[in-house]
Amino acid sequence: MHWSPDDQEGVVIAINGQFPGPTIRARAGDTLHLHLTNKLHTEGVVIHWHGIRQIGTPWADGTASISQCAINPGEAFVYRFKVDRAGTYFYHGHYGMQRSAGLYGSLIVDVGEGEKEKFEYDGELSILLSDWWHKGSREQEVDLSSKPMRWIGEPQTLLINGRGQFNCSLAAHFSNSTVAPCKLSGNEQYAPYILKVHPNKTYRLRIASSTALASLNLAIGNHKMRVVEADGNYVKPFTADNIDVYSGDSYSVLFRTDQSPSHNYWLSATVRGREPHTPPALAILNYLPTSPSHLPTSPPPTSPRWDDYPSSKAFSHQILSLPGSPTPPKTPHRRLILLNTQTYINGYTKWSINNISLTLPTTPYLGSIKYNITNAFDAKSPPDRAPPGYNVMRPAPNPNSTYGSGVYVLEFNSTVDVVLQNANALKDNVSEIHPWHLHGHDFWVVGYGEGEFKEGDAAGFNLRDPPYRNTAVIFPYGWTAVRFVADNPGVWAFHCHIEPHLHLGMGVVFAEGVERVRGIPNEAIACGLTGKMLMRNGTR
Amino acid sequence: MHWSPDDQEGVVIAINGQFPGPTIRARAGDTLHLHLTNKLHTEGVVIHWHGIRQIGTPWADGTASISQCAINPGEAFVYRFKVDRAGTYFYHGHYGMQRSAGLYGSLIVDVGEGEKEKFEYDGELSILLSDWWHKGSREQEVDLSSKPMRWIGEPQTLLINGRGQFNCSLAAHFSNSTVAPCKLSGNEQYAPYILKVHPNKTYRLRIASSTALASLNLAIGNHKMRVVEADGNYVKPFTADNIDVYSGDSYSVLFRTDQSPSHNYWLSATVRGREPHTPPALAILNYLPTSPSHLPTSPPPTSPRWDDYPSSKAFSHQILSLPGSPTPPKTPHRRLILLNTQTYINGYTKWSINNISLTLPTTPYLGSIKYNITNAFDAKSPPDRAPPGYNVMRPAPNPNSTYGSGVYVLEFNSTVDVVLQNANALKDNVSEIHPWHLHGHDFWVVGYGEGEFKEGDAAGFNLRDPPYRNTAVIFPYGWTAVRFVADNPGVWAFHCHIEPHLHLGMGVVFAEGVERVRGIPNEAIACGLTGKMLMRNGTR
């Protein structure tokens, strides 16, 4: 539908007439029944429930070509799954570039009836961060798939709960910029989001990022934040002036409304890790009974410079699990080293992992693996590591890679280490941030390092209090190691959460215990070769 | 892919890297095997073979929701059908607004080996006409489906074989317009199409129109045309300075290259029936050995004024079948009177037929009717005529209509008359041209009239030499009567060929002899309720 995420009208994929989609709220232990009817004219659709592990329901993970067939126009699909753990989650499209088109919303799971969180607060607020382009996602797909590739560029606008400003600025009078001050009634679709608070209370602010590209830094003017949750898991609380939020991350922070109640304050999100061409997103922390139309009297909070990686690394390293949290098995059964490189295939720019650029098959893996359909995807698994001798600090001497749809088959219940190895991109002196997101599991982030990962580095892994998460970032020219237990029967994507990077092949697929999966609904796999099989054989 | 149909780059749906799609050429009696693989990222696709009757292969008609399920991304479908009759045809998308997005191409069927056409010529040329908007078709769909509706407006550019000019004009020096002359090397994607001819020869020019909206008038400067074929059928030859070509029409004309061979000449197409905001499309008739870069020295040919309906009607009335052509049965078994009105449904603007705005079901009719699936579409057939007393000359006192997916079930082998009754649209003093196209059949155009059709008008029907066609136009405030024999088992769309009008509900569905259909491929109906049936029952 038409919508104005910023002051320029565009078209969004909306849910029930809303952008972002409605917030889904449940209690831990609930089983959700989410009825999706696809009302798009010609496009299929799926929705991924980001951070929900889908234990026992791998067909409800909402990943086209992996867990299910896209739901065709006019068709319906019921996502039925248990939210087993309280936390801050979100949902989003996982087909083509539909997340960029605005298909996302918040999913919040409260503690079960009679349970208590491990921290206290008086009130709760929630924001979903995203980024927005004026060019439609279909054109973006064509741009990315062109030879030479046309990069989508930086977003025009950052959004907080779907709201941002492009041609005007709320904070124009604090800057020398030529952008005009916004003249807003407050009823505009792009009017800033207002977080209403009472003075002298402790608030829990839930934060999630569904950005297609932007890594963000979030700050609240004049207020410190205490980080207590990351990706649905408790963390050892620590205080920060500002926090980094990568695409795929979620956090809860506590803050105290201890400032003068006769003013309002900024909540701002700025771009990290890429030279920003996008102004900060601004929301208003509104101290009641002050009118929300009173703009803050001080300038928006300052964030670290976009390329202040030491500050980002310090923030990431500070995130540790709360004592009493699950700890990782002491030794892995298998270690994958996934080299992330920007490559070419026949002149098309791609992202590749161990020199393979992921191309998703037509038949969802979950069905083709469960039913032993052999020609649905590449039979050969991708390599466990890149050939030795690759210099991660320099552009590749031969940047050509190949397409692949093979999967890593993980032994059920085995412990797997994955070292995500960053490298120089195609251009000299460029290495980017990539937030990697794992479906169906949390992993422990056991280590970060600079340059090339060496076997000896594993000795330094943090096995005592590593954070338990579903998204972990790799920093430029560095590596990040995660450990998880392959205990969830299903087929699971593990990929860079930057949507255009995934579109260009930056992901891998894990399969584990698929033979144990029972009850895949026909409608989840009624396409491709599994569809043919079902038609041949009748009901299973 | 990126393409510049005019001098502004856009995105088109292309086939094998070509826009328009490749010309398909066959001989009468051939069976074509057309392998379609859908390489779009998230959209389904179908292709309709416009003018091919699909006798015995109704599942190959390429109409989403009617003859087949849309072919999903990554999937393939083979269109296998016989081209039983020589003629000038074309093909195009028939799902959402994919025709507007550029999914079309020419389909030419030559006479069978050893056969001869009923007219002679030395050489052949072919043009496919279309119209082009700078706004993408997805945005157009959203615009049309909004409340209030946002009309797509007139096209930015008219295209001849996919080529037009927007910011510049080939004929700038002949007009007072402020548009700059084009500076072209000839290699541009939007350089004009060149029709190369030798002097003193007779050429057959094949013409088809795949426009989304525009009715066109075509002329060749300094050359008269002799019309010999319409929609794959011979017509009584007649000579014209210019010809009207409505969306869905195809013609062959003969012309003699009897002009000075030291000049080139214009072929131009201008808008009919809507106040034009689009400059004429121009192609170059290039007399060899003159260089094609020598622009014609005289101004483009003049066309009738856009609202010169008497001239359009005179042209349509002139089209009669060649003696020896099939003639219609003398009396119909059933007469449908289809009142075309512009209406509202809950504030959404629609087009309706007998007060019902067609909404296509998720399950293709061909499958649901063949397999007696009762809840796939409205069980009730739409009415055979509108309630009496409707004043076609005035806006409706109550312009509300309802959605409907019912079909007209035609007795197999019966003769059916359809009177297409035009009316005033929502606004005072507006009544538009609508070219109606019938799938699966040709019809005889037995009469045209002004105002409201009266029973007595049938006495004046031309049953002697009515043209046999698949597309017929209704003029403002008038009616057009067609007769056909329901002798082709299948389910067939009959609709206004203006794509946004069809999108807004301007069509009906005919079903005949579906119980006789044998051999529907599973992959044509592997969606919706027929998909569920196939999975339940296994192969049929």
Interface residues (C-beta under 8 A of the other chain):
Chain A: M1 H2 V11 H41 T42 E43 G44 V45 S65 C69 A70 N72 P73 G74 E75 Y95 G96 M97 Q98 G136 R138 E139 E141 V142 D143 S145 S146 P361 T362 N522 E523 A526 C527 G528 G531 K532 L534 M535 R536 N537 G538 T539
Chain B: M1 H2 V11 H41 T42 E43 G44 V45 S65 C69 A70 N72 P73 G74 E75 Y95 G96 M97 Q98 G136 R138 E139 E141 V142 D143 S145 S146 P361 T362 N522 E523 A526 C527 G528 G531 K532 L534 M535 R536 N537 G538 T539
